[in-house]
Amino acid sequence: TAKMTKGTSSFGKRHNKTHTQCRRCGRRSYHIQKKTCSSCGYPAAKKRTFNWSEKSTRRRTMGTGRMRHMKVVFRRFRNGFREGTTPKPRRKVAAPASSTAVSK
């Protein structure tokens, strides 16, 4: 009894992968035939984002990763992006010696 169904019998035939891992975002969203990522839009120069998906933007926006460049920029901003200067010599602070403390 060969029925033409859209369900169970059809699902057994699915063994080809349409999407593989994306080089830019790392998700399994890179379409092999179209050669584009459905998640980040690679190889487009601009990252794929939409305002109708607020959660998606929140998951991948700035501050969700290591921020190895931006954390340096924030520090330099606080100091006014100074360059080529040397710090003022620090004064030596006399630390209280433990032997001079009064003991009973």
MIPA-302398 format. One record per atom (N, C-alpha, C, O): x, y, z; residue number from 0; atom name; residue in three letters. Coordinates in steps of 0.05 Angstrom, whole numbers. Each point is the difference from the previous one (the first is absolute). Layout:
<kevexs>
KEVEX  X  Y  Z  NUM  CA  ala
...
</kevexs>
This chain:
<kevexs>
KEVEX  17  -24  0  0  N  thr
KEVEX  -17  24  0  0  CA  thr
KEVEX  18  25  0  0  C  thr
KEVEX  7  10  21  0  O  thr
KEVEX  -1  0  -44  1  N  ala
KEVEX  17  24  -3  1  CA  ala
KEVEX  -17  25  -1  1  C  ala
KEVEX  -11  7  -21  1  O  ala
KEVEX  8  6  45  2  N  lys
KEVEX  -16  24  1  2  CA  lys
KEVEX  18  24  -4  2  C  lys
KEVEX  23  0  8  2  O  lys
KEVEX  -34  21  -21  3  N  met
KEVEX  14  25  -3  3  CA  met
KEVEX  -5  17  24  3  C  met
KEVEX  -20  14  1  3  O  met
KEVEX  37  -15  19  4  N  thr
KEVEX  -4  16  25  4  CA  thr
KEVEX  22  20  3  4  C  thr
KEVEX  22  -3  -11  4  O  thr
KEVEX  -29  24  25  5  N  lys
KEVEX  20  21  6  5  CA  lys
KEVEX  14  -5  26  5  C  lys
KEVEX  20  14  6  5  O  lys
KEVEX  -29  -33  9  6  N  gly
KEVEX  10  -4  27  6  CA  gly
KEVEX  22  -21  3  6  C  gly
KEVEX  21  2  -14  6  O  gly
KEVEX  -26  -21  31  7  N  thr
KEVEX  20  -19  10  7  CA  thr
KEVEX  17  -13  -23  7  C  thr
KEVEX  25  -1  2  7  O  thr
KEVEX  -38  -9  -22  8  N  ser
KEVEX  15  -13  -21  8  CA  ser
KEVEX  18  19  -15  8  C  ser
KEVEX  21  -9  -11  8  O  ser
KEVEX  -28  34  9  9  N  ser
KEVEX  17  20  -14  9  CA  ser
KEVEX  25  8  17  9  C  ser
KEVEX  21  6  -11  9  O  ser
KEVEX  -24  -7  37  10  N  phe
KEVEX  22  9  17  10  CA  phe
KEVEX  23  -19  -1  10  C  phe
KEVEX  23  8  6  10  O  phe
KEVEX  -27  -33  -13  11  N  gly
KEVEX  21  -19  -2  11  CA  gly
KEVEX  19  5  -24  11  C  gly
KEVEX  22  -10  -1  11  O  gly
KEVEX  -32  26  -18  12  N  lys
KEVEX  16  5  -24  12  CA  lys
KEVEX  19  24  3  12  C  lys
KEVEX  16  6  -17  12  O  lys
KEVEX  -18  8  40  13  N  arg
KEVEX  15  24  4  13  CA  arg
KEVEX  28  -6  11  13  C  arg
KEVEX  3  -5  24  13  O  arg
KEVEX  17  4  -41  14  N  his
KEVEX  27  -5  9  14  CA  his
KEVEX  21  18  -12  14  C  his
KEVEX  24  -5  2  14  O  his
KEVEX  -32  26  -17  15  N  asn
KEVEX  19  19  -11  15  CA  asn
KEVEX  -1  26  17  15  C  asn
KEVEX  -21  9  8  15  O  asn
KEVEX  45  2  -3  16  N  lys
KEVEX  1  25  16  16  CA  lys
KEVEX  -1  24  -18  16  C  lys
KEVEX  16  2  -19  16  O  lys
KEVEX  -35  16  24  17  N  thr
KEVEX  -1  25  -15  17  CA  thr
KEVEX  19  21  12  17  C  thr
KEVEX  12  15  -15  17  O  thr
KEVEX  -10  -15  41  18  N  his
KEVEX  16  19  14  18  CA  his
KEVEX  24  -13  13  18  C  his
KEVEX  -1  -22  10  18  O  his
KEVEX  24  37  -10  19  N  thr
KEVEX  24  -9  14  19  CA  thr
KEVEX  9  23  18  19  C  thr
KEVEX  -12  22  0  19  O  thr
KEVEX  34  -26  14  20  N  gln
KEVEX  10  20  19  20  CA  gln
KEVEX  10  25  -14  20  C  gln
KEVEX  14  -1  -20  20  O  gln
KEVEX  -21  24  31  21  N  cys
KEVEX  8  26  -12  21  CA  cys
KEVEX  27  8  12  21  C  cys
KEVEX  5  -4  23  21  O  cys
KEVEX  12  16  -41  22  N  arg
KEVEX  27  8  9  22  CA  arg
KEVEX  -1  24  18  22  C  arg
KEVEX  17  4  18  22  O  arg
KEVEX  -37  14  -22  23  N  arg
KEVEX  -1  25  15  23  CA  arg
KEVEX  -14  -3  27  23  C  arg
KEVEX  10  8  21  23  O  arg
KEVEX  -34  -20  -21  24  N  cys
KEVEX  -16  -1  25  24  CA  cys
KEVEX  2  -27  14  24  C  cys
KEVEX  -7  -2  24  24  O  cys
KEVEX  16  -18  -38  25  N  gly
KEVEX  4  -26  12  25  CA  gly
KEVEX  -25  -17  2  25  C  gly
KEVEX  1  -23  10  25  O  gly
KEVEX  -24  33  -19  26  N  arg
KEVEX  -25  -15  1  26  CA  arg
KEVEX  -3  -18  -24  26  C  arg
KEVEX  13  4  -20  26  O  arg
KEVEX  -31  -24  22  27  N  arg
KEVEX  -4  -18  -23  27  CA  arg
KEVEX  -21  12  -18  27  C  arg
KEVEX  -22  -11  -3  27  O  arg
KEVEX  29  34  -9  28  N  ser
KEVEX  -19  15  -15  28  CA  ser
KEVEX  10  8  -28  28  C  ser
KEVEX  -14  14  -15  28  O  ser
KEVEX  38  -23  7  29  N  tyr
KEVEX  11  7  -26  29  CA  tyr
KEVEX  -12  -19  -21  29  C  tyr
KEVEX  5  -24  1  29  O  tyr
KEVEX  -21  35  -19  30  N  his
KEVEX  -13  -16  -21  30  CA  his
KEVEX  21  -8  -21  30  C  his
KEVEX  13  17  -12  30  O  his
KEVEX  -10  -43  7  31  N  ile
KEVEX  21  -10  -17  31  CA  ile
KEVEX  -4  9  -29  31  C  ile
KEVEX  19  8  -14  31  O  ile
KEVEX  -44  -10  4  32  N  gln
KEVEX  -5  7  -28  32  CA  gln
KEVEX  -2  30  -4  32  C  gln
KEVEX  11  10  -20  32  O  gln
KEVEX  -24  4  38  33  N  lys
KEVEX  -2  29  -3  33  CA  lys
KEVEX  26  14  7  33  C  lys
KEVEX  4  23  -8  33  O  lys
KEVEX  13  -36  23  34  N  lys
KEVEX  25  12  10  34  CA  lys
KEVEX  -4  25  17  34  C  lys
KEVEX  15  19  -2  34  O  lys
KEVEX  -36  -19  18  35  N  thr
KEVEX  -5  22  18  35  CA  thr
KEVEX  -9  -11  27  35  C  thr
KEVEX  -11  -22  2  35  O  thr
KEVEX  17  37  19  36  N  cys
KEVEX  -8  -8  27  36  CA  cys
KEVEX  -27  12  6  36  C  cys
KEVEX  -5  24  -3  36  O  cys
KEVEX  -14  -40  13  37  N  ser
KEVEX  -26  9  6  37  CA  ser
KEVEX  -1  15  26  37  C  ser
KEVEX  -20  13  7  37  O  ser
KEVEX  41  -16  9  38  N  ser
KEVEX  0  13  26  38  CA  ser
KEVEX  14  27  0  38  C  ser
KEVEX  -11  20  9  38  O  ser
KEVEX  36  -19  -20  39  N  cys
KEVEX  15  25  1  39  CA  cys
KEVEX  2  14  -27  39  C  cys
KEVEX  8  23  -2  39  O  cys
KEVEX  -15  -38  -20  40  N  gly
KEVEX  0  12  -26  40  CA  gly
KEVEX  27  -2  -15  40  C  gly
KEVEX  3  11  -21  40  O  gly
KEVEX  16  -25  33  41  N  tyr
KEVEX  26  -4  -13  41  CA  tyr
KEVEX  -4  -12  -28  41  C  tyr
KEVEX  -17  -18  -2  41  O  tyr
KEVEX  31  27  -18  42  N  pro
KEVEX  23  17  -1  42  CA  pro
KEVEX  -5  30  -3  42  C  pro
KEVEX  18  15  -8  42  O  pro
KEVEX  -42  -6  13  43  N  ala
KEVEX  -6  29  -1  43  CA  ala
KEVEX  18  15  20  43  C  ala
KEVEX  5  -11  22  43  O  ala
KEVEX  3  35  -28  44  N  ala
KEVEX  18  15  17  44  CA  ala
KEVEX  -14  7  26  44  C  ala
KEVEX  12  0  22  44  O  ala
KEVEX  -38  7  -23  45  N  lys
KEVEX  -15  8  24  45  CA  lys
KEVEX  -14  -24  12  45  C  lys
KEVEX  -9  -18  -14  45  O  lys
KEVEX  9  18  40  46  N  lys
KEVEX  -13  -22  15  46  CA  lys
KEVEX  -30  1  -3  46  C  lys
KEVEX  -12  22  1  46  O  lys
KEVEX  -1  -45  -4  47  N  arg
KEVEX  -29  -1  -3  47  CA  arg
KEVEX  -14  5  27  47  C  arg
KEVEX  3  -17  18  47  O  arg
KEVEX  -18  39  -16  48  N  thr
KEVEX  -16  6  24  48  CA  thr
KEVEX  -26  13  -8  48  C  thr
KEVEX  -1  14  -20  48  O  thr
KEVEX  -19  -18  36  49  N  phe
KEVEX  -27  12  -5  49  CA  phe
KEVEX  -11  10  26  49  C  phe
KEVEX  4  -12  21  49  O  phe
KEVEX  -18  35  -22  50  N  asn
KEVEX  -12  11  24  50  CA  asn
KEVEX  -24  -16  10  50  C  asn
KEVEX  -7  3  23  50  O  asn
KEVEX  -5  -19  -40  51  N  trp
KEVEX  -23  -16  9  51  CA  trp
KEVEX  9  -23  18  51  C  trp
KEVEX  -17  -12  13  51  O  trp
KEVEX  43  6  -12  52  N  ser
KEVEX  9  -21  18  52  CA  ser
KEVEX  19  12  21  52  C  ser
KEVEX  24  1  -3  52  O  ser
KEVEX  -37  9  24  53  N  glu
KEVEX  16  14  21  53  CA  glu
KEVEX  17  -20  16  53  C  glu
KEVEX  23  6  7  53  O  glu
KEVEX  -33  -30  -2  54  N  lys
KEVEX  15  -20  15  54  CA  lys
KEVEX  25  -9  -15  54  C  lys
KEVEX  21  -2  11  54  O  lys
KEVEX  -24  -1  -38  55  N  ser
KEVEX  22  -9  -16  55  CA  ser
KEVEX  23  21  1  55  C  ser
KEVEX  23  -7  2  55  O  ser
KEVEX  -31  32  -3  56  N  thr
KEVEX  20  22  2  56  CA  thr
KEVEX  14  -1  27  56  C  thr
KEVEX  24  4  1  56  O  thr
KEVEX  -39  -9  20  57  N  arg
KEVEX  10  0  27  57  CA  arg
KEVEX  20  -23  4  57  C  arg
KEVEX  20  3  14  57  O  arg
KEVEX  -25  -25  -27  58  N  arg
KEVEX  18  -24  3  58  CA  arg
KEVEX  27  5  -12  58  C  arg
KEVEX  20  -10  10  58  O  arg
KEVEX  -19  25  -32  59  N  arg
KEVEX  26  2  -14  59  CA  arg
KEVEX  11  28  -2  59  C  arg
KEVEX  18  6  -16  59  O  arg
KEVEX  -28  13  33  60  N  thr
KEVEX  9  27  -1  60  CA  thr
KEVEX  27  4  15  60  C  thr
KEVEX  10  -20  11  60  O  thr
KEVEX  0  43  -11  61  N  met
KEVEX  25  6  14  61  CA  met
KEVEX  -3  -5  30  61  C  met
KEVEX  -20  7  12  61  O  met
KEVEX  40  -20  -1  62  N  gly
KEVEX  0  -5  29  62  CA  gly
KEVEX  -8  -29  6  62  C  gly
KEVEX  0  -8  24  62  O  gly
KEVEX  -5  -8  -44  63  N  thr
KEVEX  -7  -28  5  63  CA  thr
KEVEX  24  -18  -4  63  C  thr
KEVEX  -2  -24  5  63  O  thr
KEVEX  24  35  -15  64  N  gly
KEVEX  24  -16  -4  64  CA  gly
KEVEX  23  9  18  64  C  gly
KEVEX  -4  12  21  64  O  gly
KEVEX  29  -16  -30  65  N  arg
KEVEX  23  7  15  65  CA  arg
KEVEX  5  30  0  65  C  arg
KEVEX  11  11  19  65  O  arg
KEVEX  -18  2  -41  66  N  met
KEVEX  5  29  -4  66  CA  met
KEVEX  29  7  3  66  C  met
KEVEX  7  20  14  66  O  met
KEVEX  12  -36  -26  67  N  arg
KEVEX  28  4  5  67  CA  arg
KEVEX  10  26  -11  67  C  arg
KEVEX  21  10  9  67  O  arg
KEVEX  -34  2  -28  68  N  his
KEVEX  8  27  -10  68  CA  his
KEVEX  -15  22  15  68  C  his
KEVEX  13  19  8  68  O  his
KEVEX  -39  -23  -5  69  N  met
KEVEX  -16  22  12  69  CA  met
KEVEX  7  6  29  69  C  met
KEVEX  -2  23  9  69  O  met
KEVEX  10  -44  6  70  N  lys
KEVEX  7  5  28  70  CA  lys
KEVEX  25  17  3  70  C  lys
KEVEX  3  14  19  70  O  lys
KEVEX  14  -15  -40  71  N  val
KEVEX  24  17  0  71  CA  val
KEVEX  -8  28  -8  71  C  val
KEVEX  10  20  11  71  O  val
KEVEX  -28  -18  -30  72  N  val
KEVEX  -10  27  -9  72  CA  val
KEVEX  -13  15  23  72  C  val
KEVEX  4  24  3  72  O  val
KEVEX  -21  -38  13  73  N  phe
KEVEX  -13  12  23  73  CA  phe
KEVEX  20  12  19  73  C  phe
KEVEX  -4  22  11  73  O  phe
KEVEX  25  -38  -5  74  N  arg
KEVEX  21  9  18  74  CA  arg
KEVEX  14  25  -11  74  C  arg
KEVEX  5  19  15  74  O  arg
KEVEX  2  -19  -41  75  N  arg
KEVEX  14  22  -12  75  CA  arg
KEVEX  -18  25  0  75  C  arg
KEVEX  10  23  2  75  O  arg
KEVEX  -37  -27  -5  76  N  phe
KEVEX  -19  22  -1  76  CA  phe
KEVEX  0  15  27  76  C  phe
KEVEX  0  25  1  76  O  phe
KEVEX  1  -41  21  77  N  arg
KEVEX  0  13  26  77  CA  arg
KEVEX  24  17  5  77  C  arg
KEVEX  -1  19  16  77  O  arg
KEVEX  24  -25  -30  78  N  asn
KEVEX  24  16  3  78  CA  asn
KEVEX  4  20  -22  78  C  asn
KEVEX  22  11  -3  78  O  asn
KEVEX  -42  -7  -14  79  N  gly
KEVEX  1  20  -21  79  CA  gly
KEVEX  17  -8  -24  79  C  gly
KEVEX  11  17  -13  79  O  gly
KEVEX  -8  -43  8  80  N  phe
KEVEX  15  -10  -23  80  CA  phe
KEVEX  29  11  0  80  C  phe
KEVEX  10  7  -22  80  O  phe
KEVEX  2  -5  45  81  N  arg
KEVEX  28  10  1  81  CA  arg
KEVEX  19  -20  -11  81  C  arg
KEVEX  -3  -24  3  81  O  arg
KEVEX  24  35  -16  82  N  glu
KEVEX  21  -18  -12  82  CA  glu
KEVEX  27  14  2  82  C  glu
KEVEX  2  24  0  82  O  glu
KEVEX  18  -40  2  83  N  gly
KEVEX  28  10  0  83  CA  gly
KEVEX  8  14  26  83  C  gly
KEVEX  19  16  -1  83  O  gly
KEVEX  -33  -20  23  84  N  thr
KEVEX  8  13  25  84  CA  thr
KEVEX  10  -21  19  84  C  thr
KEVEX  -5  -24  -3  84  O  thr
KEVEX  20  33  23  85  N  thr
KEVEX  10  -18  21  85  CA  thr
KEVEX  -14  7  26  85  C  thr
KEVEX  -4  24  6  85  O  thr
KEVEX  -2  -44  10  86  N  pro
KEVEX  -14  6  26  86  CA  pro
KEVEX  19  14  19  86  C  pro
KEVEX  24  -3  0  86  O  pro
KEVEX  -36  20  18  87  N  lys
KEVEX  15  14  20  87  CA  lys
KEVEX  12  -20  20  87  C  lys
KEVEX  -13  -20  6  87  O  lys
KEVEX  38  25  3  88  N  pro
KEVEX  12  -20  19  88  CA  pro
KEVEX  -16  0  26  88  C  pro
KEVEX  -6  21  12  88  O  pro
KEVEX  0  -45  -2  89  N  arg
KEVEX  -15  -2  25  89  CA  arg
KEVEX  19  4  24  89  C  arg
KEVEX  23  -7  -1  89  O  arg
KEVEX  -35  18  22  90  N  arg
KEVEX  16  3  25  90  CA  arg
KEVEX  -1  -26  15  90  C  arg
KEVEX  -20  -15  -1  90  O  arg
KEVEX  42  8  14  91  N  lys
KEVEX  0  -25  15  91  CA  lys
KEVEX  -14  4  26  91  C  lys
KEVEX  8  17  17  91  O  lys
KEVEX  -29  -33  -12  92  N  val
KEVEX  -16  3  24  92  CA  val
KEVEX  11  -20  21  92  C  val
KEVEX  4  -24  -6  92  O  val
KEVEX  2  34  30  93  N  ala
KEVEX  11  -17  21  93  CA  ala
KEVEX  -21  -18  11  93  C  ala
KEVEX  -20  9  11  93  O  ala
KEVEX  23  -35  -15  94  N  ala
KEVEX  -19  -20  10  94  CA  ala
KEVEX  4  -4  30  94  C  ala
KEVEX  23  -1  9  94  O  ala
KEVEX  -45  -1  6  95  N  pro
KEVEX  4  -5  29  95  CA  pro
KEVEX  13  -27  5  95  C  pro
KEVEX  -10  -21  -9  95  O  pro
KEVEX  32  21  23  96  N  ala
KEVEX  15  -25  6  96  CA  ala
KEVEX  -15  -16  21  96  C  ala
KEVEX  -10  12  20  96  O  ala
KEVEX  8  -38  -24  97  N  ser
KEVEX  -15  -17  19  97  CA  ser
KEVEX  15  -3  27  97  C  ser
KEVEX  -12  -6  20  97  O  ser
KEVEX  38  10  -21  98  N  ser
KEVEX  17  -5  25  98  CA  ser
KEVEX  -4  24  19  98  C  ser
KEVEX  5  -4  24  98  O  ser
KEVEX  -12  28  -33  99  N  thr
KEVEX  -3  23  17  99  CA  thr
KEVEX  -27  1  14  99  C  thr
KEVEX  -5  18  16  99  O  thr
KEVEX  -13  -36  -24  100  N  ala
KEVEX  -27  1  12  100  CA  ala
KEVEX  2  -8  30  100  C  ala
KEVEX  16  -17  7  100  O  ala
KEVEX  -33  29  9  101  N  val
KEVEX  0  -5  29  101  CA  val
KEVEX  -12  -28  5  101  C  val
KEVEX  -23  -5  -9  101  O  val
KEVEX  37  -12  23  102  N  ser
KEVEX  -10  -27  6  102  CA  ser
KEVEX  -1  -3  30  102  C  ser
KEVEX  18  9  15  102  O  ser
KEVEX  -39  -23  -5  103  N  lys
KEVEX  -3  -3  29  103  CA  lys
KEVEX  8  -28  8  103  C  lys
KEVEX  -2  -7  24  103  O  lys
</kevexs>
